[in-house]
C-alpha cells in the first residue's frame, strides 16, 4: 500500500522520447510533466538523461534545455551522442545515445529513499528494472508515447503521454 503522497523518483529517458515526440507531432514540456507528477507525489529525485551533441548549434540548444530543466528541479545527466551508420538516413548516419544502464543504476541507487518510480520511457529494456523494483516491494509506473510503447510496457502499470497531452504538451510560440 502506498502512502497518500508517496516519495517518488522521476526518471526521463530523453533519448527514447525525442524522436517519438517528433513522430507524434507534439513534444512533452518536462516542466509541466514535473508539475503533473508532483500533484500526487513527493518528488525526491528527478533525473533527466540527455545526449549532448558535439556540434553547433545543436550543442548550444541542448545546453539551454539542460539549464532550463535544472531550474525546474531535474538533475541533468549527460553523455555525448554517437554517430551510428544508417544507410536509410539521408546523410548516412543517425545520432544515438543509450542511457539504459545509467538509468537502471540510478534507480537502484535511489530506491532505498523512495516508494515508487515513474520511468518516462517505452523501452522494453526496462522490464528487468521493473522486475527488480517490484521484488523490493516498491512500485513502478511507465509513461510513454502510445506509438513508442513496447508490449511489455503496455502490460505494466503505465500512462500514455497522449492521454495527458493537454496537461503536458510543450507549446511552441
Secondary structure by P-SEA (a helix, b strand, c coil): ccccccbbbbbbcccccaaaaaaaccccaaaaaaaaaaccccccbbbbbbbbbcccaaaaaaaaaaaaaaaaccbbbbbbbbbcccccccccbbbbbbaaaaaaaaaaaacccccccccccccccaaaaaaaaaaacbbbbbbbccccccccccccccccccccccccccccc
